[in-house]
Amino acid sequence: MRTFKKATILFTLVAFSAIFFGCSSDSSSGSSSNFYLKCKVNGTWVEFADPIVINSLSKSITGNDADTGKVVTLFTPLNVANGTFTITDEPSNVNSYNGSYSDFNEDVYTDNETGTMVITEVTADVIKGTFSFTGDDGNGGTITVTEGSFRAENIE
């Protein structure tokens, strides 16, 4: 399971990097996007503008910072609806809610073990909600993700 999710995160990171580095900004205003993914990881804020949304077997919402190596990914079913959902460690279940955190500079990767995702808005254009989860970091420690919130483009 860990290998499957790690491969998914790596694929998402590569796709994000290709999009991020392959496109130039067409905005000269310097204004920030209204799409974001942010949370505390073991008490330290990590924030990402314009999370990448990919629909495959499930919907993934990924915040990525190439400079710090930090990546947070949330997984939902394709047909997501408003509500409160239990985050589980079932990466092969496309109808489950999952989360993961990676720090490629520190060689840390966690699949969630327990947590909650609250979807507060779903429209044709936007998906928004909050989340928290806890998981093993793969090195004998625990990663705790709290106070998470996101607002992302809803790709249907």
N, C-alpha and C positions, 0 to 999 in steps of 0.2 A: 504494500500500500504506500509506504513512504517513497519508494522509487517512482511510482506512478505520479504522485503529487509533485515530487521534486522535478520530474520531467515536465509536468504541466507548468510549473512555476518557471522553469528554465525556458520553455518555449515562449511563455508570455513575456518574459524579460527580453528575449531576443526580438520578438515582434515589436515590443515597445521601443527598444533601442533603434530598430530599423525605421520605425515611424518617426521617432523623436529626432534622430540624427539625419534622416533623409528628407525632412521637410523644413522649410524655413518659415518663420512666423510671418503672417500677413497683417499683423496688427502692430501699429507703431504707437499705440496709446499707452502701452505698458499696463493696462488694466488687468486685473486677475480674473480668471475664469470663475464661473459660478458652480463649476463641478469640482469636487474635492473628495478625498478620503483621508481621515486623520484619526489618531488614537494615541494612547499612552502604551508604551511597551516597557514593562517593568518600571513604570513610573516616569519614563522620559517620552515627551511628545515626539511623534513623527507625523509629518504632514506631506501630502502629495496633492498637487494640482492636476486636474484633468485625468482622472484615472481611466485606464483603458478597459473597455467592456468588450468581451468576446463571447459570442454564442456558438456553442458547439453542441455537445450532448447536454451541457448545462450552461448557465450564464456565469461568467467569471468577471469580477470587478477588481482590477489590480492597480494599486498605487506603487510606484517604483521611483527610486532615486539612484541614478547611475553613479553619482559621486560618492554616496555613502554606502551603496550596496544593499540598502534596505528595501524590502518588498513585502507588502501586505496584500493578500488576495482573499476575496470572499467568493464563495460559490453558492448559487441558488438554482432552483429549477428554472427552466426556460419560461414557464408560465407562472411567474412570481405574482403574489397578491399581498395586499396589506395584511398584517398580523404579526404575532409573536411566535417565533420558531426556535426550537432547540438546535443548537449547533452540535453536530456529532462528528465522529471520525469514521465516516463511511464514504471514502472517495469514489467508489465504484457505483454508488447509489445516486443516480442523476436527479432524484427527487428529494435529496437531502440538502441541508444547509451546512456549509463548512467554512473554515477559515484557516489561513496559514500565515506564518511570518518567517521571513528569511533575512539573514544578514550575510551576504556573500563575502564581505570583508572579514567577518569574524567566524566564518564557517559554521553558522548557526541556522538551523532549519527546524521548524516545529509544525506538525499537523495539530490541529486543535483536538482536545480530548473532551472538553465540556464547554458550554457557552450558550449564548442567546443572541439571536438576530431579530430585530424589530423592524419590519418594513412599514414605513409611515406614509409613503406616497409612491404610487405607480401610475404613470400616464404613458401615452405613446412616446413621449420624449424624455421622461425623467424617471429614475428610480432613486429613492431616498430612504435612509433608515439609520439605525444605531446597532452596535454590536459589542460583544466582549467574549473572550475565550481564553482558555488556559491550555497549555500543552507542554510536553517534554521537549527540551531543546536538542536532543540527540547526544548531548555530552554529560548527561546525568543531572542537569538542572531543569528549571521550569521557566517557561516564558508566560507572562501574564499580560494579556492585551485588554485594556479597559478604556472606558469613555470614548469608544469608537463611534464615529459618525461618517456618513458618506452621502453624497449627492452626485449621481453619475448619469450619463446619457443612457437612456434605455433603448437598446438596439433590439428590434423585434424580428 
